[in-house]
Amino acid sequence: MKRTKRIFSLSICAAMAAASIPLNVFADEAKAEDYVYGTMKIPYDKFYAAESENLSNAEGLDAVTSATVNKTRMNGEGQLFEGTYNNAGEEGSDELGKIYGVVYPVAIKQADLDALGENNYGFTASAEKPEAYKTATVTDGDVSFSAVNDDKPENMTGSMTLNTSTPWGDYAANVTGKPENGTIIYGILIKTKGGEAYALRHEQNIWRNAEFSWTSGIKTTEPHGNTLDYQGFESLMGNTITEIEYITAAGYVNVAVGEVYVPVKFNGGIAVEDTAVSAGKADITLADVPADFNIAYSIDGLEATFKDNSFTFTNANPGSYTLSAKDSKGKYADLSASFMLTTTDIPAAFDGKENKLVAAEGFTAEQLEAYIKNITTVVVNEKEYSASGRRAKVIIKADGTLDTESDVFAEGESFNITVKAKGYENDLVFTYPEKSEEPVEYALGDVNGDNTINVTDITQIAAYIKGKKVFDEKSLNAADVNKDGKINVTDIIKIAAHIKGKKLIK
């Protein structure tokens, strides 16, 4: 693209400033009415003032304040907000964490520049006429700036999609035909079918690679805690965007995006309570949803039938689901609500021979697969590992196999493992490696293990039957004299017969 090949790099100006090249090198022979070229630190309101006669948010173009102070200072070459300037002072300064505007090429008469004196907006002279620039004019000591002087603006045909569920505002735009990644973006104007224009600022709206977002007053904070300004953007809701204008060092890149409607958002929504899978039905709660929102519901991954503000479902697996509500008339932005379908069942069991999760008795392979997909956390010897996300540690693979080569098993001989999964209220607990099943040695009738069968054994069985005594595995086996899997009076009778010598226990 022409623009990216012939960018007027501000790094040249910075290098000149660093080398302390005096202004009079270029201006000594200039007459008062001659224009000189350089860059100026231009506040946002002055930068955008001449870019549109119908700027809807002209009153809100002051400095951008950020809680993430270091980002406001990232205006060097190749950094996040290259081309901007800030007046960040020492710790505790009121100016800390503010982006005031952009450093952009200008043309200014020598007489006007001289009249400004030290208040010259940080003017730094350039050795050549820039490819694109703003003309600065001084009237009664006040400086105004023209629209960008660009003989050959670049006109592109592209497209735009809007994300209405972004954490960075009410809307985030994805534009095709925009300037190439890495191009310094000094400004962006959103233009509408009705002739309005909306100016964007860095950090609040403009991000790396010409990406941008904005709020119209519904979402007023973003994940870093910064307050989002929306003054002037309210009228963009329900409007139709036709063009995005990017301002680069080489001039304008105008992208025609067709007609993109901006769906209306509001302070309201929908909700669904977490529900047991066995219930087969859930209710939908609406809060402050406009009466003319013509709702059409859907749930991805769930066979649901909707009636009024509730739905029934079949063949459902536990886990997380998202209910979506679209306005069939297209006026409003989509709504969504996340909810959980839950169960107390555990459809998985650990196979110690294969070292993997298998379907528990009575459950299907499909239910096992759903369980594995919903695993969120694996706890190994009380240390918790996330199963997904940036710092995930895969301990149980997608097919249920335990990754025995994982470094979590590097030290130790036995590992107690707890598996937690979304929608499953009970945890799966097992030991790796499984303890060997060594046979327990016992003698029938010798309940207390003293190598003698006598009245004491009868007394202990009687106490067990009455619930007054608890047996370990060895005592349980010894007390079940007739091997019917039960411990009752019949076993006592057989031990009594053995003691009397009437019928010995073999």
Long-range contacts (C-beta under 8 A, 24 or more apart in sequence): 1-154, 1-179, 1-180, 2-152, 2-154, 2-250, 3-154, 3-179, 3-183, 3-248, 3-250, 3-251, 3-253, 4-179, 4-180, 4-182, 4-183, 4-250, 6-131, 6-250, 7-131, 7-183, 7-184, 7-248, 7-249, 7-250, 8-105, 8-130, 8-131, 8-132, 8-249, 8-250, 9-249, 10-39, 10-83, 10-103, 10-184, 10-249, 11-77, 12-126, 12-127, 13-38, 13-39, 13-103, 13-124, 13-126, 14-77, 14-124, 16-124, 16-125, 16-126, 16-127, 17-124, 21-125, 23-123, 23-125, 25-125, 26-125, 26-127, 27-110, 27-113, 27-125, 30-110, 31-110, 32-109, 32-110, 32-111, 32-114, 33-109, 33-110, 33-111, 34-109, 34-110, 35-107, 35-108, 35-109, 35-110, 35-135, 36-107, 36-108, 36-109, 36-110, 36-113, 36-125, 37-105, 37-106, 37-107, 37-125, 37-126, 37-128, 37-129, 37-130, 37-133, 38-105, 38-106, 38-108, 38-123, 38-124, 38-125, 38-126, 39-103, 39-104, 39-105, 39-106, 39-122, 39-123, 39-124, 39-126, 40-103, 40-104, 40-106, 40-108, 40-120, 40-121, 40-122, 40-123, 40-136, 41-85, 41-100, 41-101, 41-102, 41-103, 41-121, 41-122, 42-101, 42-102, 42-103, 42-104, 42-106, 42-121, 42-134, 42-145, 43-100, 43-101, 44-100, 44-101, 44-102, 44-199, 44-201, 46-101, 46-143, 46-144, 46-145, 47-101, 47-102, 47-104, 47-134, 47-145, 47-186, 47-187, 48-187, 48-189, 48-199, 49-144, 49-145, 50-134, 50-144, 50-145, 50-146, 50-147, 51-147, 51-148, 51-187, 51-189, 51-197, 51-199, 51-245, 51-247, 52-189, 52-191, 52-197, 52-199, 54-195, 54-196, 54-197, 55-197, 55-198, 55-199, 56-196, 56-197, 56-198, 56-232, 56-233, 56-235, 56-236, 57-198, 57-199, 57-231, 57-232, 57-233, 58-199, 58-232, 59-231, 59-232, 60-229, 60-230, 60-231, 60-232, 60-233, 61-199, 61-201, 63-98, 63-99, 63-100, 63-101, 64-98, 64-99, 64-201, 64-202, 64-203, 64-204, 64-229, 65-97, 65-98, 65-226, 65-227, 66-97, 66-98, 66-99, 66-203, 66-224, 66-226, 67-97, 67-224, 67-225, 67-226, 68-97, 68-224, 68-226, 69-96, 69-97, 71-203, 72-97, 72-98, 72-99, 72-203, 75-99, 80-207, 80-208, 81-202, 81-203, 81-206, 82-184, 83-184, 83-185, 83-186, 83-249, 84-202, 85-122, 99-201, 99-202, 99-203, 102-186, 102-187, 102-202, 104-133, 104-134, 104-186, 104-249, 105-130, 105-132, 105-133, 105-134, 105-249, 106-133, 106-134, 106-135, 106-136, 106-145, 107-133, 107-134, 107-135, 107-136, 107-149, 108-135, 108-136, 108-137, 108-138, 109-138, 112-136, 112-137, 112-138, 112-143, 115-141, 116-141, 116-143, 130-249, 131-249, 131-250, 131-251, 132-248, 132-249, 132-250, 132-251, 132-252, 148-247, 148-251, 148-252, 150-250, 150-251, 150-252, 151-251, 152-251, 153-251, 153-252, 153-253, 153-254, 154-251, 154-252, 154-253, 154-254, 155-254, 155-256, 156-253, 156-254, 156-255, 156-256, 157-255, 157-256, 158-244, 158-255, 158-256, 158-257, 159-257, 159-258, 160-241, 160-244, 160-255, 160-257, 160-258, 160-260, 161-260, 162-260, 162-262, 162-263, 164-263, 164-265, 164-333, 164-334, 165-334, 165-336, 166-213, 167-222, 167-223, 168-213, 168-222, 168-223, 169-205, 169-213, 169-214, 169-215, 169-219, 169-222, 169-228, 170-214, 170-215, 170-216, 170-217, 170-218, 170-219, 170-230, 170-237, 170-265, 171-213, 171-214, 171-215, 171-216, 171-262, 172-211, 172-212, 172-213, 173-211, 173-212, 173-213, 173-244, 174-211, 175-210, 175-244, 175-255, 175-257, 176-255, 177-255, 177-257, 178-210, 178-244, 178-246, 178-253, 178-255, 179-210, 179-246, 179-248, 179-253, 181-209, 181-210, 182-209, 183-210, 183-246, 183-248, 184-248, 184-249, 185-210, 185-246, 185-247, 185-248, 186-247, 186-248, 186-249, 187-246, 187-247, 188-212, 188-244, 188-245, 188-246, 188-247, 189-244, 189-245, 189-247, 190-214, 190-236, 190-241, 190-244, 191-241, 191-242, 191-243, 191-244, 191-245, 192-236, 192-239, 192-240, 192-241, 192-242, 193-239, 193-240, 193-241, 193-242, 193-259, 194-239, 194-240, 196-235, 196-236, 196-239, 197-245, 198-232, 198-233, 198-236, 204-228, 204-229, 210-246, 216-265, 218-265, 218-266, 218-267, 236-262, 237-262, 237-263, 237-264, 237-265, 238-262, 238-263, 238-264, 238-331, 261-330, 263-327, 263-330, 263-331, 263-332, 263-333, 263-334, 264-331, 264-332, 264-333, 265-332, 265-333, 266-290, 266-332, 269-335, 269-337, 270-323, 270-325, 270-335, 270-336, 270-337, 271-337, 271-339, 272-323, 272-337, 272-339, 273-339, 274-339, 274-340, 274-341, 274-342, 275-339, 275-340, 275-341, 275-342, 276-341, 276-342, 276-343, 277-316, 277-317, 277-318, 277-341, 277-342, 277-343, 277-423, 278-343, 280-312, 280-313, 280-314, 280-316, 281-310, 281-311, 281-312, 281-313, 282-310, 282-311, 282-313, 282-339, 283-309, 283-310, 284-309, 284-310, 284-311, 284-323, 284-337, 285-309, 289-335, 290-332, 292-329, 292-331, 293-325, 293-327, 293-331, 293-332, 294-327, 294-328, 294-329, 295-325, 295-326, 295-327, 295-328, 296-325, 296-326, 296-327, 296-328, 297-323, 297-324, 297-325, 298-323, 298-324, 298-326, 299-323, 299-324, 300-324, 302-341, 313-341, 316-341, 317-341, 317-366, 317-367, 317-370, 317-423, 318-342, 318-343, 318-370, 318-371, 318-374, 318-421, 318-422, 318-423, 318-424, 319-370, 319-373, 319-374, 319-422, 319-423, 320-374, 320-422, 320-423, 340-422, 340-423, 341-423, 342-423, 342-424, 342-425, 343-423, 343-424, 343-425, 344-425, 344-426, 345-424, 345-426, 346-371, 346-424, 346-426, 346-427, 346-428, 347-371, 348-372, 348-400, 348-419, 348-428, 349-428, 349-430, 350-402, 350-417, 350-428, 350-430, 350-432, 350-434, 352-430, 352-432, 352-433, 352-434, 354-401, 355-401, 355-402, 355-404, 355-432, 355-433, 356-399, 356-400, 356-401, 356-402, 357-396, 357-400, 357-401, 357-402, 357-419, 357-428, 358-400, 368-400, 371-421, 371-424, 372-396, 372-398, 372-399, 372-400, 373-398, 374-421, 374-422, 374-423, 374-424, 375-419, 375-420, 375-421, 376-420, 376-421, 376-422, 377-419, 377-420, 378-417, 378-418, 378-419, 378-420, 379-417, 379-418, 379-419, 379-420, 380-408, 380-409, 380-415, 380-416, 380-417, 381-412, 381-415, 381-416, 382-416, 383-408, 402-432, 404-432, 440-473, 440-474, 440-477, 441-474, 442-474, 442-475, 442-477, 442-478, 443-478, 444-477, 444-478, 444-480, 444-481, 444-505, 444-506, 445-478, 445-481, 445-494, 445-495, 445-498, 445-505, 446-478, 447-471, 447-475, 447-478, 447-479, 448-475, 449-474, 449-475, 449-478, 453-495, 453-498, 453-499, 453-505, 454-499, 455-499, 457-495, 458-492, 458-495, 458-496, 458-499, 461-487, 461-491, 461-492, 461-495, 462-492, 465-489, 481-505
